Amino acid sequence: MEAESIGLNRLYDDLAHLWPLVSPPEEYAEEAGFWLATLRDLLGPGRHRVLELGSGGGHNLSHLTADFEATAVDASEGMLAHSRRLNPSVTHNVGDMRNVRLGEKFAAVLIHDAISYMLSEADLRAAIATAAAHLGPGGVLVMAPDHFHDSFQGPVVDHRTHSAEGVQLTYFDYSYDPDPTDTTMETLYSYFILRGSRLRIEHDRHITGLFPRSTWVRLITEAGFSFEERSHHLIEEDADYPLLIGRLPVS
């Protein structure tokens, strides 16, 4: 099947109902533990207010709500519906991380891998500006891009199988960089949905950003943040997991 015939970002639209099977909340426990330890180190003790932009189904956030007062923003109503069920204590808002303004301040702004859907420097700059607009002096921005242009070696192929409530989902994804001269890459998905003896197959295509580390550093510092990178080796994935951190001046 040619890529052009595959729908774009269906997982956040008509296939959003598959999200709990694609990426179950329990699979986030290890990386969320790294987020929690990082936030505790940066913010200190207390039940700080945090904002997650591009929160999706709220699976990473679900591991943080016991420790922080959280607000979530996402552009997909279908994904927010999952998060509302999973995270009833969280305030949810529909919005685009590039331009949403809640008129509130938080101790930290979190952007998990949804930051990878920023496809240009202009998009990325706008998302970072949104984070800065929601932070007070000393506020912290934490982001987790999926890949960096410097180190991405494609194609990358992955597959998982999960089951729940009489449905078995197996999905395959194929990530590659069709044009190394631009700032995007593509991931093609095939979902095999088995209900009893009935099999349905759906296809999906995601375009995400692929920037050099130097671009991230430059845009974060241009927005007035100091920059830091912290990395944790995920045992389950056997891979290094970096967090990009910005902190605004205290005064």
N, C-alpha and C positions, 0 to 999 in steps of 0.2 A: 504494500500500500504506500502510495506517495504521501510525503508529509503534508502537502497542500490539501489533501482530502480529509485531514484529521482536524476535529474541532479544537479551538484554542481555550485552554484553562477550564475545561468542563468540570474538573474536580471541585471548583468553587462555584459552579452553577448547577446544571442539571444532574451532575453526578455527586453533588455535595453529600448526599445521603450515604455514600460509601466511606466517608472520611474516618469514622471510628474503626472501620476494618482496615483501611489503608495504613493508618498510623495510630494504633491504640495508645491511650494515655500512659499505660504502664511502661511502654517502651521509652518514655521520656525521663524515667526516674534518675538515671545516671547523669545525663547532661543537665537536668534541672537541679540536681545536687550541686553541680559546679556553678550554675547561675546563683543558687542560694548562698553558697559560700562566698562567691565574689561580691554579691550585693551586701552581705553582712560585713565583709571587710571594708567595703567602700562607704557604707552608710552608718555602720555602727549598730548598736542594739536599738530596739524599739520597733513599733508597727508603722513603718514609713508608708507614705502614699506613693504608689508606682503606677505608671501608665504604660500599657503595652500597645504599640501600634502594629497593625497587621497581625492581630492575635489569632486569627483563624478559628479553629475549633476549640481553642483554649487548653490544649493538652499539656503544653509546657507550663502554662500559667497555673494549672490545677495543682501543681506541686509547690507553688509559692504562696497560695492564698491563705494558708494557715499562719504565715509570718508577716504578710504585708496586706495593706488595704489597696485593692487593685481596681483600676478602671481599664477597660479594653475597647479598642477601636478596630474595626475591620470593614472592608468594602463589600463583603459578601454576607447577605442576610442568611443564606443557608449555613454558612460556617458559624455565624454568631448564634444561630439557633442551637447548634451543638454545644457551644460554650455556655449559653444560658442554662442549659440542663445540667452541665457538668460543674459549673461555677456559679451557683445561685447568689453568692455573696458579692459578686463582681458587678460593677456598673458597666453596661454595654452600650456602645454607640456605633452607628453606621458612619463610616467616613473614609476618606482617602488620605493616607499618611503624608501625601505631598502638600495638602492644603487644609486639613482639618484644624480647627481652632476651638478648643473647649472653654477657653476663658478661665482655666484653672492652672495651678502650679503643683508640681509633684517633686518628690525627692529624686526620682529616677525615671527615665524613659527607657523601655525595653523594646527592641525590635529583633525578634528571632529571625528565622530564615526568610520571612516575608520581605526583608530588605533586598533579597535577591531579585525581586520583581521590579526593582528600579533599573530601567534599561539604558539610561543615558546619564551623563554627569549632571545634567539639569534636573533629572528626576531625583538622583541621589542627593544633590545639594538641597532640593526642596524638602526631602524627608528629614534631613539633618536640621534644617531650619525649623521644621515643625517641632522636632524634639527640643531644640533650644527655646522655642516660644513657650513650652510647657514646663520649663525648669527655672527655679530660682537660683540665687548665688550658691555656688558649690554643688549644683545639681549634676547628676551623672547620667550619661547615655551609654547603653550597652547594646551592641549589635553582633549578630552571628551570620555573616554571609556564608553561603554554601561553598563557593569556590573563589579562587583568585586567579587572574590571568597568568601570573608568574608560574604557578605550580600546577595548573590544570593539565592533565594528560588524558585525553579521551581517545576512544570512547570509553565510558564507564557504564557497566551493565549491572543491574541489581534485580532481585526478585524476592518476594515475600508471600506467605500464605497465612491468612488469619480466618478464624471462624467465630460466629456468634449468632445466636437466635435462628438457627437453621439455615444460615447462609455461609458459604465458604467463598472467600475472595482470594484469588491468586493474581498478583500483578507483576509485570515486568516493566522496567524502565531502561531506556537507552539515552545516555547524555553525551552530546558531542558539540564541537565548536565548528560550525560550517564555514565561518569566515573569521580567521584569527586577527583580521585587521580592524574589526569593529568591537563593540562593547557588549555583545550578547552571545548567548549559547542556547541550545535547544535540548529539551528532554522529551522523548516520545514514550507514551505509556500505553500498555495494553492491559485491560482488566478482564479477568475471567471470573464471572459471577455464577456460582453454582447453588441453585435452590432445589434440593431433592435431586431429581434426575435431569433438571432443566438447566442448560448452560447458556448464558448470555455473554457476549464479548463486546466490549466497548473500547474505543481508542481515544486518546487525548494527546495534546501537544502543548508544552509550556515553553515560553521564551523567557529567559532570565538574564540578568546582568552578569557580566564577567569583566571585572576591573583589576588592574594591577594594585598591589598593596599600597604603592606610592600614591595612587589616586585617593584611596580611602584616607590615608594620613593627611594629605593635602586638604581635602574637603572638610574633614573633621576640625583641623586646626584653623582653617579659614573661617569657620563658623564660631570661633572664639573658645573652643575647647582645648585643653591639653590632651595629649594622646598617650594611650598605653595599650599594649596587647598582652593578654594572658592566655595561656594554652593549657589544656588538660587532655591527657591521653584517655580516650574512651575505651574501656576494656571490652565492652560488648561489640563495638565496631572495629576495634583494633586500629584506631585512627586518631590523629591529633585533632583537637577541637578548639579552635581559637575564638576568643571573644575580643572584639574591638571596643575600647572604652574611651570615652571622652568625659572630661570634667570641666565645668565652668569655673571661673575664678570665684573665690569666696566673696570678694567685694570689688 
